[in-house]
C-alpha cells in the first residue's frame, strides 16, 4: 500500500476505534466524550507513525510509545473529580488510557490492527455490558444527595444520621452550614444506597423527617 494511502487508512481507523469508545462515554455524559477519545486515539497513532519514521535515523521508536503511555496519566487525571468521599472519572481516565494504546496499535499496522480491533471490542464490552451487570447484581450502590434544614441546630444532626442508617443508607460525606440567623443549619449529605434500592420509597420515608428539603440520585 502506498505510504500516503496507508497513513490515511490508519488515521481513519484511529478515528473509528476512538470514536466507538468515545461515543459510549458521550452518551453517558462523562467528562471526556467523543471528541476527546478520537483526538487521543489519533494522537497516539500519529506519534507511533512518527516514531517509526524516527527509526530510520537511528533513534528508538519504542521510547515514543512509552512516553505516550506515560503522558496519558496527566490527561486522565484531569477527568477525575473528588466530591467528599466519592471519586468520579476513574473509568473515563482508564478508557482514555486504553484508547491511547489502541491508537498505538493502529499506528503500527499489520498484525497490530487486529489487536486494536479486539481491544476496542473488549473496552466497549467493559464499559457497556459489565456496567449493566454490576447494577443488576448489586456490585455497586447508587450515589445520591440529600438536603435537610434543621431549625433545632446541631443537636438534630445525630438524629438524622441515625435515621438514614436505619433505612440502610450509607453516608459518604456530610457538609453543614448556617443559612439563617439563629440555630437553623443546612445539612447536605452525600449518600450511597443499595443498587436495588427503591428510590421512590426512600424519598417518601425521608420526606417524613422534619426539615427535609430534597433527595436526588446521581
PASEBA-1860 file (N, C-alpha, C; in nm, 3 decimals):
! residues 218
1> XXXXXXXX> 0.085/-0.119/0.000/0.000/0.000/0.000/0.089/0.125/0.000 ~ 0.064/0.222/-0.090/0.144/0.344/-0.094/0.142/0.415/0.040 ~ 0.253/0.484/0.072/0.267/0.546/0.203/0.155/0.645/0.236 ~ 0.122/0.742/0.146/0.015/0.837/0.183/-0.118/0.767/0.210 ~ -0.151/0.666/0.128/-0.277/0.595/0.147/-0.276/0.516/0.278 ~ -0.162/0.458/0.312/-0.152/0.383/0.438/-0.174/0.475/0.558 ~ -0.120/0.595/0.552/-0.138/0.691/0.661/-0.285/0.728/0.675 ~ -0.352/0.753/0.561/-0.494/0.789/0.565/-0.577/0.676/0.623
9> XXXXXXXX> -0.547/0.553/0.585/-0.622/0.438/0.636/-0.603/0.425/0.787 ~ -0.481/0.443/0.834/-0.454/0.430/0.977/-0.521/0.542/1.057 ~ -0.517/0.663/1.004/-0.582/0.773/1.074/-0.734/0.754/1.077 ~ -0.789/0.705/0.968/-0.934/0.678/0.964/-0.971/0.570/1.065 ~ -0.889/0.464/1.072/-0.914/0.357/1.168/-0.904/0.409/1.311 ~ -0.810/0.501/1.336/-0.797/0.559/1.470/-0.920/0.641/1.506 ~ -0.974/0.714/1.409/-1.096/0.792/1.433/-1.213/0.699/1.465 ~ -1.224/0.588/1.390/-1.335/0.494/1.411/-1.324/0.426/1.547
17> XXXXXXXX> -1.206/0.371/1.577/-1.189/0.298/1.703/-1.205/0.391/1.824 ~ -1.141/0.507/1.818/-1.155/0.603/1.928/-1.297/0.656/1.939 ~ -1.362/0.674/1.824/-1.499/0.724/1.824/-1.598/0.626/1.884 ~ -1.575/0.497/1.863/-1.665/0.395/1.919/-1.666/0.403/2.072 ~ -1.547/0.410/2.130/-1.537/0.420/2.275/-1.586/0.556/2.323 ~ -1.548/0.661/2.251/-1.587/0.795/2.291/-1.737/0.817/2.285 ~ -1.803/0.755/2.189/-1.948/0.770/2.178/-2.017/0.711/2.301 ~ -1.967/0.597/2.349/-2.025/0.536/2.468/-2.009/0.628/2.588
25> XXXXXXXX> -1.894/0.694/2.600/-1.872/0.788/2.710/-1.957/0.914/2.692 ~ -1.975/0.957/2.567/-2.056/1.077/2.540/-2.201/1.054/2.579 ~ -2.254/0.935/2.547/-2.393/0.903/2.579/-2.416/0.906/2.729 ~ -2.317/0.863/2.804/-2.328/0.860/2.950/-2.287/0.993/3.014 ~ -2.262/1.094/2.930/-2.233/1.230/2.976/-2.114/1.232/3.072 ~ -2.005/1.169/3.031/-1.884/1.167/3.111/-1.794/1.286/3.076 ~ -1.696/1.318/3.162/-1.612/1.436/3.138/-1.540/1.435/3.004 ~ -1.494/1.319/2.960/-1.427/1.306/2.830/-1.517/1.224/2.738
33> XXXXXXXX> -1.560/1.286/2.629/-1.656/1.219/2.540/-1.598/1.184/2.405 ~ -1.678/1.199/2.301/-1.644/1.154/2.166/-1.518/1.222/2.114 ~ -1.515/1.355/2.115/-1.402/1.426/2.056/-1.272/1.398/2.129 ~ -1.278/1.393/2.262/-1.156/1.368/2.339/-1.097/1.232/2.308 ~ -1.182/1.129/2.302/-1.132/0.995/2.274/-1.079/0.984/2.131 ~ -1.146/1.048/2.036/-1.097/1.046/1.898/-0.960/1.113/1.890 ~ -0.945/1.229/1.954/-0.819/1.300/1.949/-0.706/1.221/2.016 ~ -0.736/1.154/2.127/-0.635/1.074/2.195/-0.589/0.959/2.106
41> XXXXXXXX> -0.686/0.891/2.044/-0.652/0.777/1.959/-0.573/0.821/1.836 ~ -0.617/0.929/1.772/-0.546/0.981/1.655/-0.407/1.031/1.694 ~ -0.398/1.100/1.808/-0.268/1.149/1.853/-0.170/1.036/1.879 ~ -0.217/0.930/1.945/-0.130/0.816/1.970/-0.086/0.750/1.840 ~ -0.179/0.745/1.743/-0.147/0.688/1.612/-0.039/0.771/1.541 ~ -0.054/0.903/1.545/0.042/0.991/1.479/0.179/0.981/1.546 ~ 0.182/0.977/1.679/0.310/0.960/1.748/0.377/0.830/1.708 ~ 0.298/0.725/1.692/0.355/0.596/1.652/0.410/0.602/1.511
49> XXXXXXXX> 0.333/0.664/1.420/0.382/0.679/1.282/0.511/0.760/1.279 ~ 0.515/0.866/1.360/0.636/0.948/1.365/0.753/0.870/1.422 ~ 0.727/0.791/1.527/0.835/0.714/1.589/0.891/0.610/1.493 ~ 0.804/0.553/1.409/0.851/0.457/1.309/0.940/0.525/1.207 ~ 0.909/0.651/1.176/0.995/0.727/1.086/1.127/0.764/1.150 ~ 1.123/0.793/1.284/1.246/0.827/1.355/1.345/0.711/1.353 ~ 1.291/0.588/1.344/1.378/0.472/1.345/1.477/0.471/1.231 ~ 1.447/0.542/1.124/1.538/0.548/1.009/1.663/0.629/1.041
57> XXXXXXXX> 1.656/0.710/1.147/1.769/0.796/1.182/1.843/0.746/1.306 ~ 1.819/0.620/1.340/1.895/0.560/1.448/1.835/0.575/1.586 ~ 1.717/0.639/1.598/1.653/0.654/1.730/1.566/0.531/1.759 ~ 1.522/0.522/1.883/1.444/0.405/1.927/1.295/0.441/1.924 ~ 1.216/0.384/1.831/1.072/0.416/1.824/0.995/0.376/1.949 ~ 1.045/0.274/2.021/0.973/0.227/2.139/0.967/0.334/2.247 ~ 1.063/0.426/2.248/1.064/0.529/2.351/0.947/0.625/2.334 ~ 0.910/0.653/2.209/0.796/0.741/2.185/0.668/0.676/2.235
65> XXXXXXXX> 0.651/0.547/2.206/0.532/0.475/2.252/0.525/0.474/2.405 ~ 0.638/0.457/2.468/0.642/0.456/2.615/0.602/0.593/2.671 ~ 0.645/0.700/2.605/0.611/0.834/2.651/0.462/0.864/2.633 ~ 0.401/0.807/2.529/0.257/0.822/2.510/0.183/0.760/2.628 ~ 0.222/0.639/2.666/0.157/0.571/2.778/0.174/0.649/2.908 ~ 0.294/0.707/2.928/0.319/0.785/3.049/0.242/0.917/3.047 ~ 0.245/0.984/2.933/0.179/1.113/2.921/0.029/1.107/2.938 ~ -0.033/0.994/2.909/-0.177/0.981/2.923/-0.221/0.996/3.069
73> XXXXXXXX> -0.128/0.975/3.161/-0.162/0.989/3.302/-0.205/1.131/3.337 ~ -0.142/1.229/3.273/-0.176/1.369/3.301/-0.315/1.403/3.247 ~ -0.347/1.356/3.127/-0.478/1.384/3.069/-0.587/1.310/3.146 ~ -0.560/1.186/3.182/-0.658/1.108/3.258/-0.686/1.168/3.394 ~ -0.583/1.225/3.456/-0.602/1.286/3.589/-0.699/1.403/3.583 ~ -0.707/1.469/3.467/-0.797/1.583/3.453/-0.943/1.545/3.452 ~ -0.973/1.418/3.428/-1.113/1.372/3.425/-1.159/1.319/3.560 ~ -1.069/1.310/3.658/-1.103/1.253/3.788/-1.146/1.365/3.882
81> XXXXXXXX> -1.264/1.352/3.937/-1.322/1.453/4.025/-1.353/1.388/4.159 ~ -1.316/1.455/4.267/-1.348/1.406/4.400/-1.447/1.500/4.465 ~ -1.557/1.441/4.513/-1.659/1.518/4.586/-1.683/1.446/4.719 ~ -1.626/1.504/4.824/-1.635/1.436/4.954/-1.554/1.306/4.948 ~ -1.619/1.197/4.982/-1.554/1.066/4.975/-1.582/0.993/4.845 ~ -1.652/1.059/4.752/-1.688/0.996/4.626/-1.591/1.043/4.517 ~ -1.531/0.949/4.448/-1.437/0.979/4.340/-1.501/0.938/4.208 ~ -1.507/1.031/4.113/-1.566/1.006/3.983/-1.464/1.032/3.873
89> XXXXXXXX> -1.483/0.963/3.762/-1.398/0.985/3.647/-1.288/0.883/3.628 ~ -1.274/0.788/3.721/-1.168/0.688/3.708/-1.188/0.601/3.585 ~ -1.313/0.562/3.558/-1.340/0.477/3.442/-1.310/0.552/3.313 ~ -1.347/0.680/3.306/-1.318/0.759/3.187/-1.168/0.775/3.167 ~ -1.095/0.797/3.277/-0.949/0.807/3.267/-0.889/0.677/3.215 ~ -0.942/0.564/3.262/-0.893/0.434/3.215/-0.927/0.412/3.068 ~ -1.045/0.459/3.025/-1.082/0.442/2.884/-0.992/0.527/2.794 ~ -0.953/0.646/2.839/-0.859/0.727/2.762/-0.724/0.658/2.749
97> XXXXXXXX> -0.679/0.599/2.858/-0.551/0.526/2.857/-0.558/0.409/2.760 ~ -0.671/0.336/2.762/-0.688/0.222/2.671/-0.697/0.268/2.526 ~ -0.765/0.379/2.501/-0.777/0.431/2.364/-0.640/0.472/2.310 ~ -0.555/0.526/2.396/-0.420/0.561/2.352/-0.344/0.435/2.308 ~ -0.362/0.327/2.382/-0.298/0.200/2.344/-0.352/0.151/2.210 ~ -0.484/0.167/2.188/-0.543/0.127/2.061/-0.484/0.209/1.947 ~ -0.466/0.338/1.970/-0.405/0.423/1.869/-0.264/0.381/1.836 ~ -0.188/0.338/1.935/-0.054/0.286/1.910/-0.058/0.163/1.820
105> XXXXXXXX> -0.153/0.076/1.846/-0.165/-0.046/1.764/-0.201/-0.011/1.620 ~ -0.291/0.084/1.603/-0.329/0.126/1.467/-0.208/0.186/1.396 ~ -0.130/0.266/1.467/-0.012/0.325/1.405/0.090/0.222/1.361 ~ 0.103/0.113/1.437/0.197/0.007/1.400/0.149/-0.068/1.276 ~ 0.017/-0.089/1.266/-0.040/-0.156/1.148/-0.012/-0.306/1.146 ~ -0.039/-0.368/1.031/-0.021/-0.512/1.009/-0.096/-0.592/1.114 ~ -0.024/-0.684/1.183/-0.092/-0.770/1.281/-0.149/-0.689/1.397 ~ -0.089/-0.574/1.425/-0.135/-0.494/1.538/-0.275/-0.436/1.514
113> XXXXXXXX> -0.319/-0.430/1.387/-0.455/-0.387/1.359/-0.555/-0.473/1.435 ~ -0.533/-0.604/1.432/-0.626/-0.697/1.498/-0.625/-0.677/1.649 ~ -0.508/-0.644/1.702/-0.502/-0.613/1.845/-0.588/-0.491/1.876 ~ -0.580/-0.390/1.789/-0.662/-0.270/1.808/-0.811/-0.299/1.797 ~ -0.849/-0.383/1.700/-0.991/-0.418/1.683/-1.042/-0.493/1.806 ~ -0.969/-0.595/1.847/-1.011/-0.674/1.963/-1.012/-0.590/2.091 ~ -0.912/-0.502/2.105/-0.907/-0.417/2.224/-1.026/-0.321/2.227 ~ -1.066/-0.269/2.111/-1.182/-0.181/2.105/-1.308/-0.255/2.150
121> XXXXXXXX> -1.325/-0.378/2.104/-1.441/-0.458/2.143/-1.441/-0.488/2.292 ~ -1.323/-0.520/2.345/-1.313/-0.551/2.488/-1.344/-0.427/2.572 ~ -1.291/-0.311/2.533/-1.318/-0.187/2.606/-1.466/-0.153/2.601 ~ -1.526/-0.167/2.482/-1.669/-0.137/2.469/-1.753/-0.233/2.554 ~ -1.716/-0.359/2.556/-1.786/-0.458/2.638/-1.774/-0.422/2.786 ~ -1.655/-0.382/2.827/-1.631/-0.348/2.967/-1.714/-0.227/3.010 ~ -1.719/-0.124/2.923/-1.789/-0.001/2.958/-1.940/-0.016/2.953 ~ -1.990/-0.101/2.863/-2.135/-0.111/2.843/-2.196/-0.229/2.918
129> XXXXXXXX> -2.160/-0.350/2.878/-2.226/-0.468/2.933/-2.189/-0.493/3.078 ~ -2.061/-0.478/3.113/-2.022/-0.502/3.252/-2.086/-0.399/3.345 ~ -2.105/-0.276/3.295/-2.172/-0.174/3.377/-2.313/-0.217/3.411 ~ -2.384/-0.274/3.313/-2.521/-0.321/3.338/-2.523/-0.438/3.435 ~ -2.425/-0.529/3.421/-2.420/-0.645/3.510/-2.392/-0.602/3.653 ~ -2.306/-0.500/3.669/-2.275/-0.451/3.803/-2.401/-0.401/3.873 ~ -2.482/-0.325/3.800/-2.604/-0.272/3.861/-2.708/-0.382/3.882 ~ -2.713/-0.479/3.791/-2.813/-0.585/3.804/-2.787/-0.671/3.926
137> XXXXXXXX> -2.661/-0.703/3.952/-2.627/-0.790/4.064/-2.585/-0.713/4.188 ~ -2.599/-0.580/4.182/-2.574/-0.500/4.303/-2.429/-0.493/4.345 ~ -2.337/-0.496/4.247/-2.196/-0.486/4.281/-2.164/-0.347/4.336 ~ -2.222/-0.245/4.273/-2.201/-0.108/4.320/-2.334/-0.047/4.359 ~ -2.330/0.038/4.458/-2.452/0.104/4.502/-2.483/0.227/4.418 ~ -2.591/0.294/4.456/-2.635/0.416/4.388/-2.592/0.535/4.472 ~ -2.531/0.634/4.409/-2.492/0.756/4.479/-2.608/0.855/4.474 ~ -2.630/0.922/4.583/-2.741/1.016/4.592/-2.701/1.134/4.681
145> XXXXXXXX> -2.780/1.241/4.672/-2.758/1.359/4.755/-2.888/1.395/4.825 ~ -2.876/1.443/4.948/-2.994/1.476/5.027/-2.965/1.602/5.108 ~ -3.068/1.686/5.122/-3.052/1.812/5.194/-3.159/1.825/5.302 ~ -3.115/1.871/5.421/-3.206/1.897/5.533/-3.180/2.038/5.585 ~ -3.286/2.102/5.632/-3.271/2.227/5.706/-3.320/2.203/5.848 ~ -3.230/2.221/5.942/-3.255/2.182/6.079/-3.273/2.305/6.167 ~ -3.398/2.335/6.202/-3.422/2.453/6.288/-3.369/2.433/6.429 ~ -3.351/2.308/6.469/-3.303/2.281/6.605/-3.154/2.286/6.619
153> XXXXXXXX> -3.081/2.315/6.510/-2.937/2.328/6.516/-2.864/2.195/6.516 ~ -2.742/2.197/6.567/-2.653/2.082/6.559/-2.704/1.961/6.635 ~ -2.791/1.981/6.733/-2.839/1.868/6.812/-2.924/1.771/6.730 ~ -2.975/1.816/6.613/-3.057/1.729/6.529/-2.974/1.644/6.432 ~ -2.849/1.680/6.414/-2.765/1.609/6.316/-2.753/1.461/6.348 ~ -2.719/1.421/6.472/-2.710/1.277/6.501/-2.841/1.203/6.478 ~ -2.955/1.269/6.502/-3.084/1.204/6.481/-3.107/1.172/6.334 ~ -3.073/1.269/6.247/-3.089/1.247/6.103/-2.996/1.137/6.055
161> XXXXXXXX> -2.872/1.140/6.099/-2.776/1.039/6.056/-2.818/0.899/6.100 ~ -2.867/0.889/6.222/-2.913/0.759/6.272/-3.034/0.710/6.194 ~ -3.125/0.803/6.160/-3.243/0.765/6.082/-3.205/0.716/5.944 ~ -3.107/0.778/5.880/-3.063/0.736/5.747/-3.001/0.597/5.753 ~ -2.920/0.573/5.853/-2.858/0.441/5.865/-2.964/0.335/5.894 ~ -3.072/0.374/5.963/-3.181/0.281/5.988/-3.252/0.239/5.860 ~ -3.245/0.322/5.757/-3.304/0.289/5.627/-3.207/0.212/5.537 ~ -3.090/0.179/5.591/-2.991/0.106/5.511/-2.912/0.195/5.419
169> XXXXXXXX> -2.902/0.324/5.451/-2.833/0.421/5.368/-2.698/0.454/5.431 ~ -2.592/0.444/5.351/-2.458/0.479/5.399/-2.430/0.625/5.368 ~ -2.365/0.693/5.461/-2.331/0.834/5.446/-2.184/0.845/5.407 ~ -2.159/0.899/5.285/-2.022/0.919/5.240/-1.962/1.048/5.295 ~ -2.039/1.155/5.294/-1.988/1.282/5.344/-2.105/1.368/5.393 ~ -2.073/1.462/5.480/-2.175/1.550/5.538/-2.118/1.691/5.547 ~ -2.191/1.786/5.488/-2.147/1.925/5.488/-2.256/2.009/5.555 ~ -2.219/2.079/5.662/-2.315/2.157/5.739/-2.277/2.304/5.732
177> XXXXXXXX> -2.377/2.389/5.707/-2.353/2.534/5.703/-2.473/2.607/5.763 ~ -2.449/2.726/5.814/-2.557/2.808/5.872/-2.615/2.896/5.761 ~ -2.748/2.889/5.744/-2.812/2.959/5.633/-2.899/3.075/5.680 ~ -2.937/3.077/5.806/-3.021/3.183/5.858/-2.972/3.222/5.997 ~ -3.005/3.341/6.041/-2.968/3.379/6.178/-3.031/3.283/6.279 ~ -2.960/3.255/6.382/-3.011/3.164/6.483/-2.946/3.028/6.471 ~ -3.024/2.926/6.503/-2.970/2.790/6.503/-3.006/2.709/6.379 ~ -3.062/2.771/6.274/-3.102/2.697/6.154/-2.978/2.657/6.074
185> XXXXXXXX> -2.962/2.527/6.052/-2.848/2.475/5.976/-2.897/2.403/5.851 ~ -2.817/2.410/5.746/-2.844/2.331/5.626/-2.741/2.219/5.618 ~ -2.792/2.097/5.612/-2.703/1.980/5.609/-2.717/1.912/5.473 ~ -2.606/1.905/5.399/-2.602/1.840/5.268/-2.524/1.710/5.282 ~ -2.590/1.601/5.245/-2.533/1.467/5.264/-2.508/1.400/5.129 ~ -2.394/1.337/5.117/-2.366/1.251/5.003/-2.387/1.107/5.048 ~ -2.479/1.037/4.983/-2.525/0.906/5.029/-2.490/0.797/4.930 ~ -2.489/0.675/4.982/-2.473/0.556/4.897/-2.582/0.456/4.935
193> XXXXXXXX> -2.660/0.417/4.833/-2.771/0.325/4.853/-2.741/0.191/4.787 ~ -2.814/0.090/4.827/-2.803/-0.040/4.760/-2.844/-0.026/4.614 ~ -2.785/-0.107/4.527/-2.813/-0.096/4.383/-2.959/-0.122/4.351 ~ -3.024/-0.207/4.430/-3.165/-0.240/4.404/-3.260/-0.161/4.494 ~ -3.213/-0.049/4.547/-3.296/0.030/4.639/-3.415/0.092/4.566 ~ -3.527/0.102/4.636/-3.648/0.165/4.582/-3.639/0.315/4.612 ~ -3.601/0.393/4.510/-3.578/0.535/4.530/-3.706/0.609/4.569 ~ -3.819/0.568/4.509/-3.946/0.634/4.541/-3.984/0.612/4.688
201> XXXXXXXX> -3.965/0.489/4.736/-3.997/0.459/4.876/-3.904/0.535/4.970 ~ -3.775/0.544/4.935/-3.680/0.615/5.020/-3.714/0.763/5.026 ~ -3.752/0.820/4.910/-3.792/0.961/4.908/-3.912/0.984/4.999 ~ -4.009/0.891/4.995/-4.126/0.903/5.081/-4.090/0.895/5.228 ~ -3.998/0.804/5.262/-3.956/0.792/5.402/-3.883/0.917/5.450 ~ -3.794/0.970/5.364/-3.717/1.087/5.404/-3.805/1.211/5.418 ~ -3.911/1.218/5.337/-3.999/1.336/5.343/-4.074/1.345/5.476 ~ -4.075/1.238/5.553/-4.141/1.240/5.683/-4.057/1.307/5.790
209> XXXXXXXX> -3.927/1.325/5.763/-3.839/1.386/5.863/-3.857/1.537/5.863 ~ -3.859/1.600/5.978/-3.867/1.746/5.985/-3.744/1.810/5.921 ~ -3.766/1.910/5.841/-3.656/1.982/5.778/-3.609/1.923/5.647 ~ -3.676/1.818/5.597/-3.637/1.757/5.470/-3.659/1.857/5.357 ~ -3.556/1.874/5.271/-3.564/1.967/5.158/-3.573/1.893/5.025 ~ -3.484/1.797/5.003/-3.487/1.726/4.875/-3.394/1.608/4.873 ~ -3.421/1.516/4.781/-3.341/1.395/4.762/-3.325/1.372/4.613 ~ -3.202/1.343/4.569/-3.177/1.325/4.427/-3.069/1.220/4.407
217> XX> -3.098/1.121/4.322/-2.998/1.019/4.289/-2.908/1.072/4.180 ~ -2.781/1.030/4.182/-2.684/1.080/4.084/-2.659/0.976/3.977
END
